[in-house]
Amino acid sequence: MELLVKAASPIDNAYFAGFFDGEGCVAIRKFHNTNGTRNRWQLQLSVGQIDRGPLDLLSSFYGGSIHIDTACNRKRHIWIWQAVARQAEGFLKSIISYCIVKREEIKIALSFCETAREQGIFHKGHLRSEIQETELDAFRLALMAFRVNRKGPDVKSLETMKKARETSTIEELLG
């Protein structure tokens, strides 16, 4: 189910694919519940810009929200567009065929969405077993390992890559 705000043309999709390829971030966030319930995962996309205009246009086609990044102590405001869950998935499906730099990250993110949907937990955060938790966490580790391979490893990243390679799901994704 894609939740587009207004119909995007192939030219719009190509433009925003290039924009996201250069400025965007794909993440699978793991939230630790402090009340003793199981962890939950969420696909999150973000793009930061000083000029809000392109983000407003992005939001008009694909939804999501825009806010000011208050964590940055800069002279100029940084505007952040963010999309999660189904809106993020719909956006990625719209742009994947045009992406170059982030194509593999997008494939991992879309595989994460499909696996979560197959397990009946998409957007709910409920897990029926430890196996599901391990499998979903493997997607998050796969994204981290992919970024390490692109940027060059450091000690912490090498540990993450080792964990990722020990999981068969990641080998299938990146193989």
Contacts in CASP RR format, 6 or more apart in sequence:
PFRMAT RR
TARGET T0000
AUTHOR 0000-0000-0000
METHOD contacts of the structure
MODEL  1
MELLVKAASPIDNAYFAGFFDGEGCVAIRKFHNTNGTRNRWQLQLSVGQI
DRGPLDLLSSFYGGSIHIDTACNRKRHIWIWQAVARQAEGFLKSIISYCI
VKREEIKIALSFCETAREQGIFHKGHLRSEIQETELDAFRLALMAFRVNR
KGPDVKSLETMKKARETSTIEELLG
1 86 0 8 1.000
2 86 0 8 1.000
2 89 0 8 1.000
2 90 0 8 1.000
2 93 0 8 1.000
2 94 0 8 1.000
3 63 0 8 1.000
3 86 0 8 1.000
3 87 0 8 1.000
3 90 0 8 1.000
4 61 0 8 1.000
4 62 0 8 1.000
4 63 0 8 1.000
4 90 0 8 1.000
4 94 0 8 1.000
5 59 0 8 1.000
5 60 0 8 1.000
5 61 0 8 1.000
5 62 0 8 1.000
5 63 0 8 1.000
6 60 0 8 1.000
6 61 0 8 1.000
8 16 0 8 1.000
8 61 0 8 1.000
8 62 0 8 1.000
8 94 0 8 1.000
12 61 0 8 1.000
13 94 0 8 1.000
13 95 0 8 1.000
13 97 0 8 1.000
13 98 0 8 1.000
14 95 0 8 1.000
14 98 0 8 1.000
16 58 0 8 1.000
16 61 0 8 1.000
16 62 0 8 1.000
16 91 0 8 1.000
16 94 0 8 1.000
16 95 0 8 1.000
17 95 0 8 1.000
17 96 0 8 1.000
17 97 0 8 1.000
17 98 0 8 1.000
17 99 0 8 1.000
18 95 0 8 1.000
18 98 0 8 1.000
18 99 0 8 1.000
18 100 0 8 1.000
19 47 0 8 1.000
19 54 0 8 1.000
19 58 0 8 1.000
20 45 0 8 1.000
20 47 0 8 1.000
20 91 0 8 1.000
20 95 0 8 1.000
20 99 0 8 1.000
20 102 0 8 1.000
21 99 0 8 1.000
21 100 0 8 1.000
21 101 0 8 1.000
21 102 0 8 1.000
22 101 0 8 1.000
22 102 0 8 1.000
23 47 0 8 1.000
23 48 0 8 1.000
23 49 0 8 1.000
24 45 0 8 1.000
24 46 0 8 1.000
24 47 0 8 1.000
24 48 0 8 1.000
24 102 0 8 1.000
25 45 0 8 1.000
25 46 0 8 1.000
25 47 0 8 1.000
26 43 0 8 1.000
26 45 0 8 1.000
26 92 0 8 1.000
26 102 0 8 1.000
26 105 0 8 1.000
26 106 0 8 1.000
26 108 0 8 1.000
26 109 0 8 1.000
26 143 0 8 1.000
27 43 0 8 1.000
27 44 0 8 1.000
27 45 0 8 1.000
27 46 0 8 1.000
27 143 0 8 1.000
28 41 0 8 1.000
28 42 0 8 1.000
28 43 0 8 1.000
28 44 0 8 1.000
28 108 0 8 1.000
28 109 0 8 1.000
28 112 0 8 1.000
28 136 0 8 1.000
28 139 0 8 1.000
28 140 0 8 1.000
28 143 0 8 1.000
29 41 0 8 1.000
29 42 0 8 1.000
29 44 0 8 1.000
29 140 0 8 1.000
30 39 0 8 1.000
30 40 0 8 1.000
30 41 0 8 1.000
30 137 0 8 1.000
30 140 0 8 1.000
31 39 0 8 1.000
31 40 0 8 1.000
31 41 0 8 1.000
31 42 0 8 1.000
32 39 0 8 1.000
33 39 0 8 1.000
33 40 0 8 1.000
38 125 0 8 1.000
38 126 0 8 1.000
38 127 0 8 1.000
38 133 0 8 1.000
39 127 0 8 1.000
39 133 0 8 1.000
39 137 0 8 1.000
40 125 0 8 1.000
40 126 0 8 1.000
41 112 0 8 1.000
41 116 0 8 1.000
41 125 0 8 1.000
41 136 0 8 1.000
41 137 0 8 1.000
41 139 0 8 1.000
41 140 0 8 1.000
42 84 0 8 1.000
42 85 0 8 1.000
43 84 0 8 1.000
43 85 0 8 1.000
43 88 0 8 1.000
43 89 0 8 1.000
43 109 0 8 1.000
43 112 0 8 1.000
43 113 0 8 1.000
44 82 0 8 1.000
44 83 0 8 1.000
44 84 0 8 1.000
44 88 0 8 1.000
45 82 0 8 1.000
45 83 0 8 1.000
45 84 0 8 1.000
45 88 0 8 1.000
45 91 0 8 1.000
45 92 0 8 1.000
46 80 0 8 1.000
46 81 0 8 1.000
46 82 0 8 1.000
46 83 0 8 1.000
47 55 0 8 1.000
47 58 0 8 1.000
47 80 0 8 1.000
47 81 0 8 1.000
48 55 0 8 1.000
48 69 0 8 1.000
48 78 0 8 1.000
48 79 0 8 1.000
48 80 0 8 1.000
48 81 0 8 1.000
49 55 0 8 1.000
49 78 0 8 1.000
49 79 0 8 1.000
49 81 0 8 1.000
50 76 0 8 1.000
50 77 0 8 1.000
50 78 0 8 1.000
50 79 0 8 1.000
51 79 0 8 1.000
52 66 0 8 1.000
52 79 0 8 1.000
55 66 0 8 1.000
55 79 0 8 1.000
55 80 0 8 1.000
55 81 0 8 1.000
56 66 0 8 1.000
58 81 0 8 1.000
59 65 0 8 1.000
59 66 0 8 1.000
59 81 0 8 1.000
62 83 0 8 1.000
62 87 0 8 1.000
62 90 0 8 1.000
62 91 0 8 1.000
62 94 0 8 1.000
63 83 0 8 1.000
63 87 0 8 1.000
63 91 0 8 1.000
64 81 0 8 1.000
64 82 0 8 1.000
64 83 0 8 1.000
64 84 0 8 1.000
64 87 0 8 1.000
65 81 0 8 1.000
65 82 0 8 1.000
65 83 0 8 1.000
66 79 0 8 1.000
66 80 0 8 1.000
66 81 0 8 1.000
66 82 0 8 1.000
67 79 0 8 1.000
67 80 0 8 1.000
67 82 0 8 1.000
68 77 0 8 1.000
68 78 0 8 1.000
68 79 0 8 1.000
68 80 0 8 1.000
69 77 0 8 1.000
69 78 0 8 1.000
69 79 0 8 1.000
69 80 0 8 1.000
72 78 0 8 1.000
83 91 0 8 1.000
85 122 0 8 1.000
85 123 0 8 1.000
86 123 0 8 1.000
88 109 0 8 1.000
89 109 0 8 1.000
89 110 0 8 1.000
89 113 0 8 1.000
92 106 0 8 1.000
92 109 0 8 1.000
92 110 0 8 1.000
93 110 0 8 1.000
95 106 0 8 1.000
96 103 0 8 1.000
96 106 0 8 1.000
96 107 0 8 1.000
96 110 0 8 1.000
99 106 0 8 1.000
104 146 0 8 1.000
104 174 0 8 1.000
105 143 0 8 1.000
105 146 0 8 1.000
105 147 0 8 1.000
107 173 0 8 1.000
108 139 0 8 1.000
108 142 0 8 1.000
108 143 0 8 1.000
108 146 0 8 1.000
108 173 0 8 1.000
108 174 0 8 1.000
109 139 0 8 1.000
109 143 0 8 1.000
111 139 0 8 1.000
111 173 0 8 1.000
112 136 0 8 1.000
112 139 0 8 1.000
112 140 0 8 1.000
113 122 0 8 1.000
115 135 0 8 1.000
115 136 0 8 1.000
115 139 0 8 1.000
116 122 0 8 1.000
116 123 0 8 1.000
116 136 0 8 1.000
119 127 0 8 1.000
119 128 0 8 1.000
119 132 0 8 1.000
119 135 0 8 1.000
119 136 0 8 1.000
121 127 0 8 1.000
121 128 0 8 1.000
121 132 0 8 1.000
127 133 0 8 1.000
127 136 0 8 1.000
134 167 0 8 1.000
135 169 0 8 1.000
138 164 0 8 1.000
138 167 0 8 1.000
138 169 0 8 1.000
138 170 0 8 1.000
138 173 0 8 1.000
139 169 0 8 1.000
139 170 0 8 1.000
139 173 0 8 1.000
141 160 0 8 1.000
141 163 0 8 1.000
141 164 0 8 1.000
141 167 0 8 1.000
141 170 0 8 1.000
142 164 0 8 1.000
142 169 0 8 1.000
142 170 0 8 1.000
142 173 0 8 1.000
142 174 0 8 1.000
144 157 0 8 1.000
144 160 0 8 1.000
144 161 0 8 1.000
144 164 0 8 1.000
145 160 0 8 1.000
145 161 0 8 1.000
145 164 0 8 1.000
145 165 0 8 1.000
145 170 0 8 1.000
145 174 0 8 1.000
146 174 0 8 1.000
148 157 0 8 1.000
148 158 0 8 1.000
148 160 0 8 1.000
148 161 0 8 1.000
149 161 0 8 1.000
153 161 0 8 1.000
164 170 0 8 1.000
165 171 0 8 1.000
END
